């Protein structure tokens, strides 16, 4: 598995740290990840951390391309 660029990890971590402390992620019916657990997963490049990075990167790319705003207008 390829190592993730540190600048990209830092960007995703900064975005997560900007969330409210009440924000978390629920996967399935019972597993809740706190904000600090999300950051740890990104830092450690776990499978979940890599998925979070992919999601954040896709969101940012869509925002740059204007796709986010197009979707909101529909």
C-alpha positions as CSV (number, residue, x, y, z in Angstrom):
1,X,0.0,0.0,0.0
2,X,1.4,3.4,-1.0
3,X,2.2,6.0,1.7
4,X,-0.2,8.9,1.7
5,X,1.3,12.4,1.1
6,X,1.8,14.2,4.5
7,X,0.4,17.5,3.2
8,X,-2.8,15.7,2.2
9,X,-3.0,14.0,5.6
10,X,-2.4,17.3,7.4
11,X,-5.1,19.0,5.3
12,X,-7.7,16.2,6.2
13,X,-6.7,16.3,9.9
14,X,-7.1,20.1,9.9
15,X,-10.5,19.8,8.4
16,X,-11.6,17.1,11.0
17,X,-10.2,19.2,13.8
18,X,-12.3,22.2,12.7
19,X,-15.4,20.1,13.3
20,X,-17.4,20.6,16.4
21,X,-16.4,18.2,19.3
22,X,-19.8,16.6,19.0
23,X,-19.2,15.5,15.4
24,X,-18.4,11.9,14.9
25,X,-18.9,9.1,12.4
26,X,-21.2,6.1,12.8
27,X,-20.5,3.0,10.7
28,X,-23.1,0.3,10.6
29,X,-25.6,0.2,13.5
30,X,-23.3,0.4,16.5
31,X,-19.7,1.6,15.8
32,X,-19.3,5.3,16.6
33,X,-15.9,7.1,16.0
34,X,-15.2,10.3,17.9
35,X,-13.4,13.2,16.3
36,X,-10.1,12.2,17.9
37,X,-10.5,8.6,16.7
38,X,-11.0,9.9,13.2
39,X,-7.8,12.0,13.4
40,X,-5.9,8.9,14.8
41,X,-7.1,6.8,11.9
42,X,-6.0,9.3,9.4
43,X,-2.6,9.8,11.1
44,X,-2.1,6.0,11.3
45,X,-3.3,5.5,7.7
46,X,-5.7,2.7,8.7
47,X,-8.2,1.4,6.2
48,X,-10.8,3.8,7.8
49,X,-8.3,6.7,7.7
50,X,-7.6,6.1,4.0
51,X,-11.4,6.1,3.3
52,X,-11.8,9.4,5.2
53,X,-8.9,10.9,3.2
54,X,-10.5,9.6,-0.1
55,X,-13.9,11.1,0.8
56,X,-12.4,14.5,1.8
57,X,-10.2,14.6,-1.3
58,X,-13.2,13.8,-3.5
59,X,-15.3,16.5,-1.7
60,X,-12.6,19.1,-2.2
61,X,-12.1,18.2,-5.9
62,X,-15.9,18.4,-6.5
63,X,-15.9,21.8,-4.7
64,X,-13.1,23.1,-6.9
65,X,-14.9,21.9,-10.1
66,X,-18.2,23.5,-8.9
67,X,-20.0,20.1,-8.7
68,X,-21.0,20.8,-5.1
69,X,-22.8,24.0,-6.1
70,X,-24.4,22.4,-9.1
71,X,-25.8,19.6,-7.0
72,X,-27.2,22.1,-4.4
73,X,-29.0,24.0,-7.2
74,X,-30.9,21.0,-8.4
